[in-house]
Amino acid sequence: MRLKYLAAAVALSLPAVMVFPQAMAGTSVFLDENTLTNNLQGSLAGSIKFAQTHTIDATGNSAKEMPRLTSTRDTLVMLIPSGPAVKSLTLKARNNKGELLGTLEMRTPAMLPGADRPANSPNPDVRYSDKAWSQILPGDWIQPGLTLEFNTTDNRSGKIDSIDIGGETQVVLQNIRIGMLTAPGSLDKNPLEKTSQKLADDYFQKIPVSELIVGNYSPVELQEVVLSSGKKYTTSSDDTGGVYDGDMRENIGKGLISMGIDNANFGINSSKGETQWQPGLFHQVAVHQSWGRYKNGVVQHGLSGGNGMATLYDTVGNEFSHEIGHGYGMGHYPGGGKWSIHNRHSGWGWDSIQHRFIANFFWNKGGDTPAEESGDTHVTPPFLGIYKFNRDTMGGGEASSPLSKYTLHTGYTQKRIQQWLEDKAVIAAHSPSGYLIWDRQQKKMVAPTGPLYRKPDAFGIPVVTLVGYYDPQGELESYIYPALHGSYGYTYKSEPLKNGQCWAEVSYANGSEEIFALDGMRLQPGHMNKFHINVPENKKPQAVSIACPQQNMDAAFTQWKLKKFGVEKFYHWDTDKNEAIGSVYYYPQHDFYFRLKSKPFWYFPTTPVDNQYWTYLTDEASLRQEYQSQPVTLGNEFKLAERSIEPAAIAPQPAAKTGHLYEEKESEAPAPEVTLDRSVINVVGTTDSGWGYPVTGTSNQKDVSWTWHRSEGNSLIYLKSYDKASAEVVVPKNLFDTATRFCLTATNRDKKSGEACVAINVTRPAVTITGQSTMPSAAPIKLEAKANFDQVTLRWSLKRGNRVIENGITQDGQLQSGLAAGEYIAEVTASSSRGGRTATSQHKLTVTQAEQNNDQAFISALTLTIQPKEQDKAVIFSGSVQSSQIPTSTPDYHWTLPVGADNGSNGQPQQQFTLAKTSQVQHLKVAVKVTAGKASGVVEQAITVPALTAGDVWQQWVYGTRYENGQVVQHNGKLFECTVANWCSQTGQWSQLHYEPGVGISWTQAWKSYSK
């Protein structure tokens, strides 16, 4: 079998010119290569770029007003090498513990995905880069502390361990169509509901999140509407409706249903009736389309977002991106014209599903992009003078990509959205608390703190959401709305009732009941409280009722407070100016209670501290907490409302999820490391039969399964087996000038994998001729031929014109003397029966006539001087041949050096060589034969090599001995240092042939000459 280990490299620089190679003429490059810097430590240099939602740098993104990497998200990594050309690249990833996550083969620049240019664009294509090697990193690898190491086949490597990675983030969207005294719009009006997974995948590409969830609710048509004030509509609202107007828009679509869905999923059962409040425990948005019948007719509301909800006309396009953007804390025109308009450095987008870049400009529009805000004169010129840059979604942007329904944020806005989301918790079933939040100092996800964080009893299940109004005072008529049926939500265990609380009672099909505590006092004067509760759809809830332990809960609480303070009435400072000392005053604006201790008094205190007129007692919240801690005394319940729970007339569309959160499994082993006994196999093609080349892999882990696969290249080259660590690469006959690449994957029991690859390069048989191109007729030269294959037979011939000159050249390449002056062609054919390889090469030769010369005088005046220089265990000799005469012909110098010298004849008048000391003094001789034309002579010089002193003797090389990297041995009088321990120590069938120091055909792959 043929074994050959040769690394090939082609010179390549990284110019700042933004033009593709000739094969890609007419295609421009978006990446500004003038901004590239080296991010790698080691012998391999290059610039690293990443892409999740935007193309970004490896480090320093915040200073450039760009987002950083989001944890736990599939990521495109790109390396733009600098320096010598890279023929192949592998990537190893390690976590913050140094454990191997896996090994990947980087894809060549030609395989970098293209952009989203439409087929009908009249403008030329633009690629992100024409020099970037790329690969997709799995989301679970993207964690703080990630280290990437890149390795080439010519043993260059570079590492980066300072990658800018932020926390995990999450967005949950709840989607519903609402008809208020009218039918809601059809399913076709809500593309996000109709094609949830497709559009979730799409929107995921635009926001910096680890996980995006879209839940859908069944559409609801309300036949009657009750407001928190008690007002009831059965035909139409008496308000005027508009895009931003209408009491049902504000109080039902937003205040009750959207806030109700949000708070039910947060595990909060009741809240103020007319206040749109939700704590934002995780980033959840109730996306709703609402239609209402008003006195001016049926109106659809839209164009509004923020505070955990979005009221939309449409669930695609810039309206959706814009209004959801308000929910991330983004205002209009973030940063002004400079930052709210895309530019060369604001980042291209990346679609990880379709594997395409998303351009931040219009493919079919040209011209400047001016700022839209009044007084802002910033103008962004078009890219290359052709492509008009898009705006941010918060600044008048458009969903311009033919691959996407949503608008790409600028990097400036995306950075701030990421910061907003990192400050929010994610809801996570694998967390003991149910939540995790990013800790910037520790650079890890931790459990958040706060009284409102309750761990759900069930995560991400179909739910029934119960909403409505109830009045603990019993004055306004409470109302339970028809049940809402959702495909994705969170449910919570009911908590024990506290004194003074009302409750919702839900009955299920199996006969069981569940009690959910509600606030027992009005939370907002003049308005009922609202309730919002999730229960599991699979428990088949049948009915819900709202009840309190007595008719007027506020009155009961007031009586308890009067009794606690020992008074009969609470006074107000602005109306009750002349009450007795010891009277208790209540200030509702601040919910403070004070006891009067001196009068007359002036203003009532606004801070909870004593002064000369007042003694601070407590506040309303503390009193309520104390009241609720009293033993529960249930008497006859007072039922406020009840309603049966009907199944959904239209089942909710299935939920969609894109991405995921990281869940570490402590018992898992790291990914296995894989090593091949060769990374490159250079092959000379054959013509008589195919040839096999063995390659063997090893792993640092036991019990792994092995799989070979072709990563790229010629499919005619194949392996004899694909499921073992060892394989044989078969190169069929008549295959030339091609290549392929096979990778070996080892997978452990935890399904983690490592990979290593071998490149197979197949070239044509070739032979090259070396020698002078001009010679005098009287001084013939000898030509040398070298083939790129072994076991070679050479056949020489000499032609002048079409005539073959008989005996003009011998079969060892020696030209004959006396050739007539003129132009000749020397031709050699190299052939080998080993593989049927044949190659031919020609060499042009000019023969000139002999002339008078000074060659003999030059030879007669020759002198040889040799200077020794001792260096440790060897002596370095520097020799020089000189003459006082100038030759006519070019002289040739043939040095005869003592056995053991590390150099041979170099054909030059100067020579340097080294001789190792031995245990005995060596008296040696150096001779130089000098030839000039037909004249020749020999000069000699005696030299002496001192003996070694005690302890200085080098170890002799012995075949089969184990050697380590850096170990020095002596062989044939020369010194060699081991560079690859495994190859220095080979004992296989062909090992000595290949790796015997200074002799084997591949000895330089294992050893290097040593001099000290």
Secondary structure, 3 states (H helix, E strand, C coil): CCCCCCCCCCCCCCCCCCECCHHHCCCEECCCHHHCCCCCEECCEEEEEEECCEEEECCCCHHHCCCCECCCCCEEEEEEEECCCCCCEEEEEECCCCCEEEEEECECHHHCCCECCCCCCCCCCEECCCCCEEEEECHHHCCCCCEEEEEECCCCEEEECCCCECCCCEEEEEEEEEEECCCCCCHHHCHHHHCHHHHHHHHHCCCCCCEEEEEEECCEEECCEECCCCCEECCCCCCCCCCCCCHHHHHHHHHHHHHHHHHHHHCCCEECCCCCCCCCCECEEEEEEEEEEECCEEEECCCEEECCEEECCCCCHHHHHHHHHHCCCCCCCCCCHHHHECCCCCCCEEECCCCEEECCECCCCCCCEECCCCCCCCEECCECCCECECECHHHCCCCCCCCCCCCCCCHHHHHHHHHHHHCCEEECCCCCCCEEEEECCCCEEECCCCCCCCCCCEEEEEEEEEEEEECCCCCCCCEECCCEEEEEEEECCCCCCCCCCEEEEEEECCCCEEEEEECCCCCECCECEEEEEEEEHHHCEEEEEEEECCCCHHHHHHHHHHHHHCCCCEECCCCCCCCCCCCEEEECCCCEEEEECCCCCCCCCCCCCCCCCEEEEEEHHHHHHHHHCCCCCCCCCEEEEEEECCCCCCCCCCCEEEECCCCCCCCCCCCCCEEECCCEEEEECCCCCCEEEEEEEEECCCCCEEEEEEEEECCCCEECCCCCCEEEEEECCCCCCEEEEEEEEEECCCCCEEEEEEEEEEECCCEEEECCCEEECCCCCECEEEECCCCCEEEEEEEECCEECCCCECCCCEECCCCCCEEEEEEEEEEECCCCEEEEEEEEEEEECCCCCCHHHHHHCEEEEEEEEEECCEEEEEEEEEECCCCCCCCEEEEECCCCCCCCCCCCCEEEEEEECCCCCEEEEEEEEEEECCEEEEEEEEEEECCCCCCCCCCECCCCCCCCCCCEEEECCEEEEECCHHHHCCCCCCHHHHHCCCCCCCHHHCEEECCC
